[in-house]
């Protein structure tokens, strides 16, 4: 499955999560976003973000000071489609 890459290296909290949220809104449900960040706080930030929004944090790792997060976009709730049609 293809992934979208978002490079937010050098950005500090809360920008990595805000940029990822914007990028995820542009993806279809089930698509994946890989985020590259250097802010150490991003680990806790992305864990909380995914827990609160319903997106799936599939994996994260760190190599040479660069954190990589793989996030799968959540499905839209059934009522969201209904609200958009009225």
ChimeraX attribute file (.defattr): number of C-alpha atoms within 10 A of each C-alpha:
attribute: neighborCount
match mode: 1-to-1
recipient: residues
	/A:1	5
	/A:2	7
	/A:3	13
	/A:4	14
	/A:5	15
	/A:6	17
	/A:7	15
	/A:8	17
	/A:9	15
	/A:10	12
	/A:11	15
	/A:12	15
	/A:13	12
	/A:14	12
	/A:15	14
	/A:16	24
	/A:17	21
	/A:18	12
	/A:19	15
	/A:20	20
	/A:21	16
	/A:22	10
	/A:23	16
	/A:24	20
	/A:25	11
	/A:26	10
	/A:27	16
	/A:28	13
	/A:29	14
	/A:30	15
	/A:31	17
	/A:32	23
	/A:33	21
	/A:34	20
	/A:35	24
	/A:36	22
	/A:37	24
	/A:38	21
	/A:39	20
	/A:40	14
	/A:41	13
	/A:42	23
	/A:43	18
	/A:44	9
	/A:45	16
	/A:46	21
	/A:47	15
	/A:48	14
	/A:49	19
	/A:50	19
	/A:51	12
	/A:52	9
	/A:53	11
	/A:54	14
	/A:55	21
	/A:56	17
	/A:57	20
	/A:58	12
	/A:59	11
	/A:60	16
	/A:61	12
	/A:62	14
	/A:63	8
	/A:64	6
	/A:65	12
	/A:66	16
	/A:67	18
	/A:68	20
	/A:69	22
	/A:70	20
	/A:71	24
	/A:72	22
	/A:73	24
	/A:74	19
	/A:75	12
	/A:76	12
	/A:77	8
	/A:78	8
	/A:79	8
	/A:80	9
	/A:81	10
	/A:82	9
	/A:83	8
	/A:84	7
	/A:85	6
	/A:86	5
